[in-house]
Amino acid sequence: MADTASPGSVTVRATGDRTHPSAPILVQGPPLGDAVRVPLGESGLEVFPLVLGGTEFGWHVDLKLAHRILDTYRHSGGNAVVTSDGYSAGRSEHIIGRWLTKAACRDEMVVGVRVGGHPDHPGLGPVNLVRSVEGSLTRLGTDRIDLLYLDATTDSETALEDTLATAEWLIEAGKVRALGTFGHTAAQLVEARILSSAGFPRLTVLDVAHNVLHRRDLEGDLHLVADAQGIAVTPSQALEHGFLSGTVRTREEAGRSVRGAQLAAAVTRRGTRTLRVMDRIARELSIPTSAVAIAWLLAQRTVVAPIVSVYAVAHVEELVQGVGARLSRAQVADIEKAAS
């Protein structure tokens, strides 16, 4: 039977080691202090097992709708948002910053920012890294970034030691609390851990594109190193650009979407086969297909909290159900077999 909740509320059932699966946490009205929280690796931060991304804010989602989405996420128990100084030329950060002030919830939220992609100060060199952080702090209207993701894909020249030395200063100045990584290789993560033994700050969180149809980026050495170092994985592209929500199933439908080319690439026999299995499991668990995609990620070793970017309030209401869904080993195996 499907979980039921009164209008304006969402029932979240925690899974695995988070809480006993038979104990629902009803989040209704103002956020509750006992909402589901899990440690984000060794960062010292605790988050809801689903992070709200700001990719769409300022692009396909205007300020008013973005604030409704953020309100819904928060009242569903969510407490972590991630954006980037490169999203919509900083408009995403501005929108989130306005909401943090309006909702008076800054101390309650974990705010993550990926830096390195802003056109005015690209890369991770010492000067540009400081400028990026200062710019993000201004747009967000806050005095600190809780989790700073260093985007290695934007800079192949700056030595990791120089980047971490600058990050150390930012942490000591109270402008950053913890460090994450995006785009660093397994070898670079090993180098970073060696540097941390010499006193440099540690990379404690990994953002990587990962879902049941896109596993190659995390598989292999990167996964082994992240697991061995206790690095928490917060996978982005959790829905493969929206395909795993099941709303687009043909190339014709994909062509009508703003992400047409990306969606069309997933409309294959493999993608269709995977959706059929996920549809069946969704019916078995009485949850949306998109929530099954989230539940699959949360069943993976090292994954702590997938990052999802949405453009409708309804998407949040659907996706949070994935936090409460508990897939059996057989269901996980069926999904992975279909996606192989």
LOFINU-687725 format. One record per residue (C-alpha): residue in three letters; z, y, x. Coordinates in steps of 0.02 Angstrom, whole numbers, always signed. Example, Ala and Ser with C-alpha at 12.3 -4.5 7.8 and 13.67 -1.06 7.14 Angstrom:
R  residu       w       v       u
R     ALA    +390    -225    +615
R     SER    +357     -53    +684
END
This chain:
R  residu       w       v       u
R     MET      +0      +0      +0
R     ALA     -39    +174     +63
R     ASP    +102    +288    +117
R     THR    +140    +415     -17
R     ALA    +204    +592      +2
R     SER    +232    +740    -108
R     PRO    +101    +879    -111
R     GLY     +97    +978     +51
R     SER    +182    +844    +153
R     VAL    +127    +708    +271
R     THR    +214    +543    +305
R     VAL    +207    +491    +487
R     ARG    +260    +317    +538
R     ALA    +299    +303    +722
R     THR    +234    +151    +815
R     GLY    +272     +41    +963
R     ASP    +419    +101   +1066
R     ARG    +424    +270    +982
R     THR    +530    +221    +831
R     HIS    +544     +70    +720
R     PRO    +381     +56    +622
R     SER    +470     +28    +459
R     ALA    +559    +196    +468
R     PRO    +445    +334    +401
R     ILE    +475    +511    +455
R     LEU    +431    +626    +312
R     VAL    +379    +797    +374
R     GLN    +382    +919    +229
R     GLY    +391   +1107    +230
R     PRO    +461   +1179    +393
R     PRO    +446   +1067    +547
R     LEU    +590    +947    +565
R     GLY    +692    +926    +723
R     ASP    +680    +736    +714
R     ALA    +490    +729    +713
R     VAL    +412    +600    +829
R     ARG    +418    +653   +1012
R     VAL    +370    +554   +1166
R     PRO    +392    +598   +1351
R     LEU    +234    +666   +1430
R     GLY    +244    +563   +1588
R     GLU    +353    +644   +1720
R     SER    +310    +822   +1667
R     GLY    +480    +849   +1585
R     LEU    +390    +890   +1422
R     GLU    +403    +796   +1257
R     VAL    +260    +800   +1132
R     PHE    +202    +734    +966
R     PRO     +85    +587   +1003
R     LEU     -66    +689    +945
R     VAL    -113    +852   +1031
R     LEU    -215    +985    +941
R     GLY    -360   +1050   +1045
R     GLY    -430   +1225   +1030
R     THR    -611   +1189   +1072
R     GLU    -675   +1244    +901
R     PHE    -567   +1400    +886
R     GLY    -669   +1557    +905
R     TRP    -830   +1457    +897
R     HIS    -849   +1364    +732
R     VAL    -675   +1408    +670
R     ASP    -622   +1588    +639
R     LEU    -446   +1656    +658
R     LYS    -394   +1632    +476
R     LEU    -448   +1450    +467
R     ALA    -380   +1412    +640
R     HIS    -209   +1475    +586
R     ARG    -214   +1363    +432
R     ILE    -257   +1215    +543
R     LEU    -117   +1257    +664
R     ASP      +7   +1278    +520
R     THR     -42   +1109    +448
R     TYR     -26   +1025    +617
R     ARG    +146   +1102    +648
R     HIS    +211   +1056    +476
R     SER    +149    +879    +504
R     GLY    +266    +865    +653
R     GLY    +146    +923    +788
R     ASN    +210   +1026    +934
R     ALA     +72   +1027   +1067
R     VAL     -87   +1129   +1079
R     VAL    -214   +1130   +1220
R     THR    -348   +1259   +1251
R     SER    -448   +1327   +1398
R     ASP    -485   +1496   +1472
R     GLY    -668   +1446   +1458
R     TYR    -669   +1407   +1272
R     SER    -767   +1541   +1177
R     ALA    -742   +1665   +1320
R     GLY    -554   +1664   +1292
R     ARG    -559   +1685   +1103
R     SER    -477   +1516   +1078
R     GLU    -326   +1572   +1179
R     HIS    -320   +1737   +1085
R     ILE    -319   +1647    +917
R     ILE    -181   +1528    +971
R     GLY     -81   +1671   +1044
R     ARG     -91   +1769    +882
R     TRP     -30   +1614    +788
R     LEU    +116   +1584    +906
R     THR    +175   +1761    +873
R     LYS    +142   +1754    +686
R     ALA    +230   +1586    +664
R     ALA    +370   +1635    +784
R     CYS    +365   +1461    +858
R     ARG    +328   +1485   +1043
R     ASP    +486   +1397   +1104
R     GLU    +449   +1252    +987
R     MET    +272   +1221   +1050
R     VAL    +205   +1143   +1209
R     VAL     +56   +1250   +1262
R     GLY     -73   +1176   +1379
R     VAL    -217   +1270   +1460
R     ARG    -363   +1202   +1561
R     VAL    -418   +1327   +1693
R     GLY    -564   +1339   +1811
R     GLY    -706   +1372   +1692
R     HIS    -691   +1557   +1654
R     PRO    -850   +1647   +1711
R     ASP    -755   +1796   +1781
R     HIS    -644   +1692   +1896
R     PRO    -713   +1516   +1909
R     GLY    -646   +1371   +2010
R     LEU    -475   +1330   +2081
R     GLY    -468   +1440   +2234
R     PRO    -302   +1532   +2261
R     VAL    -360   +1704   +2201
R     ASN    -458   +1643   +2051
R     LEU    -323   +1520   +2000
R     VAL    -194   +1658   +1992
R     ARG    -314   +1770   +1897
R     SER    -353   +1630   +1775
R     VAL    -170   +1599   +1737
R     GLU    -132   +1785   +1719
R     GLY    -280   +1805   +1601
R     SER    -226   +1657   +1496
R     LEU     -47   +1720   +1485
R     THR    -110   +1888   +1423
R     ARG    -225   +1814   +1291
R     LEU     -92   +1692   +1233
R     GLY     +40   +1828   +1228
R     THR    +166   +1720   +1319
R     ASP    +259   +1721   +1484
R     ARG    +224   +1540   +1530
R     ILE    +101   +1397   +1517
R     ASP    +192   +1233   +1487
R     LEU     +53   +1121   +1553
R     LEU     -83   +1188   +1667
R     TYR    -234   +1072   +1678
R     LEU    -331   +1099   +1841
R     ASP    -516   +1072   +1806
R     ALA    -588    +994   +1964
R     THR    -763    +987   +1890
R     THR    -779   +1175   +1915
R     ASP    -741   +1176   +2102
R     SER    -799   +1055   +2236
R     GLU    -756   +1168   +2383
R     THR    -573   +1217   +2371
R     ALA    -456   +1098   +2461
R     LEU    -333   +1011   +2346
R     GLU    -191   +1066   +2460
R     ASP    -238   +1249   +2435
R     THR    -245   +1229   +2246
R     LEU     -77   +1143   +2240
R     ALA      +1   +1273   +2354
R     THR     -53   +1409   +2233
R     ALA      +9   +1306   +2086
R     GLU    +176   +1289   +2175
R     TRP    +192   +1478   +2181
R     LEU    +147   +1490   +1996
R     ILE    +281   +1362   +1953
R     GLU    +412   +1449   +2061
R     ALA    +367   +1614   +1975
R     GLY    +400   +1534   +1806
R     LYS    +221   +1557   +1747
R     VAL    +185   +1369   +1740
R     ARG    +301   +1224   +1701
R     ALA    +199   +1068   +1741
R     LEU     +28   +1020   +1809
R     GLY    -109    +913   +1735
R     THR    -280    +865   +1798
R     PHE    -456    +855   +1729
R     GLY    -598    +787   +1834
R     HIS    -503    +735   +1989
R     THR    -553    +566   +2059
R     ALA    -437    +419   +2092
R     ALA    -442    +460   +2278
R     GLN    -392    +640   +2243
R     LEU    -246    +582   +2136
R     VAL    -187    +476   +2282
R     GLU    -206    +626   +2397
R     ALA    -108    +733   +2274
R     ARG     +34    +607   +2271
R     ILE     +41    +607   +2461
R     LEU     +48    +797   +2458
R     SER    +188    +790   +2329
R     SER    +293    +691   +2454
R     ALA    +277    +843   +2567
R     GLY    +346    +957   +2433
R     PHE    +191   +1007   +2334
R     PRO    +201    +996   +2143
R     ARG    +145    +834   +2063
R     LEU      -1    +805   +1946
R     THR     +88    +722   +1800
R     VAL     -41    +722   +1659
R     LEU    -224    +668   +1655
R     ASP    -353    +733   +1532
R     VAL    -507    +622   +1530
R     ALA    -645    +587   +1404
R     HIS    -595    +422   +1326
R     ASN    -619    +328   +1163
R     VAL    -670    +153   +1110
R     LEU    -855    +194   +1134
R     HIS    -830    +293   +1295
R     ARG    -716    +199   +1414
R     ARG    -806    +211   +1581
R     ASP    -722    +372   +1640
R     LEU    -547    +300   +1633
R     GLU    -581    +119   +1675
R     GLY    -567     +55   +1853
R     ASP    -480    +145   +1995
R     LEU    -434    +300   +1895
R     HIS    -338    +197   +1768
R     LEU    -254     +94   +1904
R     VAL    -197    +249   +1998
R     ALA    -137    +338   +1840
R     ASP     -39    +183   +1789
R     ALA     +37    +159   +1961
R     GLN     +89    +341   +1974
R     GLY    +157    +353   +1798
R     ILE     +31    +487   +1752
R     ALA     +22    +517   +1564
R     VAL    -154    +511   +1492
R     THR    -201    +636   +1357
R     PRO    -380    +581   +1318
R     SER    -500    +710   +1251
R     GLN    -656    +668   +1149
R     ALA    -545    +548   +1054
R     LEU    -673    +536    +913
R     GLU    -832    +535   +1020
R     HIS    -883    +709    +962
R     GLY    -835    +663    +783
R     PHE    -935    +502    +766
R     LEU    -781    +391    +754
R     SER    -725    +486    +600
R     GLY    -862    +392    +508
R     THR    -932    +546    +422
R     VAL   -1099    +534    +513
R     ARG   -1186    +366    +513
R     THR   -1372    +402    +528
R     ARG   -1479    +505    +647
R     GLU   -1534    +609    +499
R     GLU   -1354    +655    +460
R     ALA   -1323    +689    +645
R     GLY   -1469    +809    +648
R     ARG   -1384    +919    +519
R     SER   -1228    +937    +625
R     VAL   -1192   +1070    +756
R     ARG   -1159    +925    +875
R     GLY   -1320    +838    +827
R     ALA   -1376    +776    +998
R     GLN   -1203    +711   +1044
R     LEU   -1182    +624    +877
R     ALA   -1357    +551    +880
R     ALA   -1319    +470   +1048
R     ALA   -1179    +370    +964
R     VAL   -1286    +314    +816
R     THR   -1335    +148    +893
R     ARG   -1312     -33    +844
R     ARG   -1155     -35    +950
R     GLY   -1087    +122    +869
R     THR   -1128     +63    +693
R     ARG   -1052    -108    +728
R     THR    -893     -27    +791
R     LEU    -879     +85    +638
R     ARG    -897     -64    +521
R     VAL    -750    -150    +604
R     MET    -647      +9    +602
R     ASP    -690     +34    +418
R     ARG    -622    -139    +380
R     ILE    -461    -107    +474
R     ALA    -444     +63    +390
R     ARG    -449     -25    +221
R     GLU    -321    -153    +279
R     LEU    -202     -16    +335
R     SER    -246    +109    +196
R     ILE    -284    +247    +319
R     PRO    -443    +344    +362
R     THR    -566    +274    +489
R     SER    -530    +422    +603
R     ALA    -346    +374    +605
R     VAL    -394    +200    +665
R     ALA    -480    +281    +815
R     ILE    -317    +371    +856
R     ALA    -214    +214    +831
R     TRP    -329    +119    +951
R     LEU    -302    +251   +1085
R     LEU    -113    +248   +1062
R     ALA    -117     +59   +1084
R     GLN    -189     +81   +1259
R     ARG     -80     +74   +1413
R     THR     -47    +246   +1492
R     VAL    -112    +342   +1339
R     VAL     +25    +455   +1274
R     ALA     -59    +582   +1160
R     PRO    -244    +598   +1119
R     ILE    -316    +774   +1108
R     VAL    -413    +811    +949
R     SER    -512    +967    +906
R     VAL    -545    +993    +721
R     TYR    -630   +1120    +609
R     ALA    -545   +1082    +442
R     VAL    -368   +1065    +379
R     ALA    -412    +896    +302
R     HIS    -452    +829    +475
R     VAL    -274    +859    +532
R     GLU    -204    +774    +378
R     GLU    -312    +621    +414
R     LEU    -285    +609    +601
R     VAL     -94    +620    +599
R     GLN     -96    +456    +503
R     GLY    -157    +373    +662
R     VAL     +11    +409    +743
R     GLY     +95    +304    +611
R     ALA     -30    +161    +609
R     ARG     +13      +3    +704
R     LEU    -136    -104    +752
R     SER    -110    -289    +778
R     ARG    -173    -370    +937
R     ALA    -309    -452    +835
R     GLN    -365    -286    +763
R     VAL    -370    -206    +936
R     ALA    -471    -353   +1001
R     ASP    -593    -343    +854
R     ILE    -626    -159    +886
R     GLU    -653    -185   +1072
R     LYS    -766    -334   +1043
R     ALA    -874    -233    +924
R     ALA    -883     -91   +1050
R     SER    -927    -201   +1198
END
